[in-house]
Amino acid sequence: MPYERTPATGPVLALSGDLLVIAPRAAASAPARRASTNPYRRLLATPGARAFTAGNLLARLPMGMFSVSAVIMIAGSRGSYALAGAVTATGLAATAVVAPWTARLVDRYGQARVAVPATAIAVLGSLALLLCVHYDAPSWTLFASYAATATTPNTGGMSRARWAHLHRGDPAALHTANSFEQAVDELCFMLGPALAALLCATLFPEAGTLVGAILLMTGILVFAAQRATEPPVSPRTPAGSPLRARGMPALLAAFLATGAVFGSMEVVTIAHAGGAILALQAAGSCAAGLLYGSLRPAPDIRRRLLICLTGMTALMSLPLLAASSTPSLLVLAAALLLAGAATAPTMVTGMTLVQRLTPEGQLNEGMTLAVTALLGGIAAGSATGGWLVEHTTGTTGYIAPICAAALALTITATGVRTARDR
């Protein structure tokens, strides 16, 4: 036998006289090389990844629909935006309390066992809200119904936990996965409100809530059915909360300030130019997140976070400069697009650091705490931005996101210094 081949991926073994010669296999074709260098194609080629990603997309889209749908539905029926805002704020506060506990149960008992019943309770709360509004029930029932939706599991966190399990020990793949998930977040929060408003306007006021509930339940069922990619349950979950992990409190405080950037920018921009233009900020963030995912992961993740926050602080000044220098909405749109380009890299880097600081077996809880901090910051930023718009000029309100970004940068820099001293 003149020669013998190893399996398809190995080299060629050639016999030459009494010598065994190992010859490298010919290089792959150009199309194959191009396919292999696309990090997102490689990511989605992971066995089972496309199935759980599809389910998670269905479940995550309603996250951008529910609050808008509730405001349209309640304000249209009761004629009070104050009541609608109070109901949605109550739901946000309830989520901040309940979500970490739901995530802890997910870590302890598994995604499928906890996510499905928790989602069913949240969906029943949404349907109860719909019926209470439709049949003109007392106002307190609206608060109770919307508070029940706080059991909705952190779908983005569960998806990131699956990537962390599938690509443990591969920082490059995990960096791409976190970037992909952040781009999905931006896409869902860009399309969700628009879809909710369209459904409520073209069908009936309750349509946004109804469709959102159906999508959420369907998506979670599809996601939970993918048991092959579900992270294993940790037999011994560490006692206490991930809040006790070194560096986590400072990081969550930075997330709180970052949320204030988003909340204040949203309110100020809506007051100044309407809500449609906000989609450009989300589009810029989505594109930047995908581009960021194709780069190498940072060897020093804390230093990279400082760089991202510095860039975000600088770019958040662009909307203020645009709004104060010209009345052109095109200039403001370009400024928002560029400002949004800094948010996804910041969030990706921050979430990666959360994953590294969170003790093993508590990943869902750790990421949910980060999301909760963001939500709290969004609420505080919205209130601050609204006060500035009401008591000052519309353009002055753009100072709020700059200050919030600078605060996040200061907190992170202090935390990094403390960590190095230790």
Secondary structure, 3 states (H helix, E strand, C coil): CCEEECCCCCCEEEEECCEEEEECCCCCCHHHHHHHHCHHHHHHCCCCHHHHHHHHHHHHHHHHCHHHHHHHHHHHHHCCHHHHHHHHHHHHHHHHHHHHHHHHHHHHHCHHHHHHHHHHHHHHHHHHHHHHHHCCCCHHHHHHHHHHHHHCCCHHHHHHHHHHHHCCCCHHHHHHHHHHHHHHHHHHHHHHHHHHHHHHHHCCCCHHHHHHHHHHHHHHHHHHHCHHHCCCCCCCCCCCCHHHCCCHHHHHHHHHHHHHHHHHHHHHHHHHHCCCCHHHHHHHHHHHHHHHHCCCCCCCHHHHHHHHHHHHHHHCHHHHHHHHHCCCHHHHHHHHHHHHCCHHHHHHHHHHHHHHHCCCCCHHHHHHHHHHHHHHHHHHHHHHHHHHHHHCCCCHHHHHHHHHHHHHHHHHHHHHHHHHHC
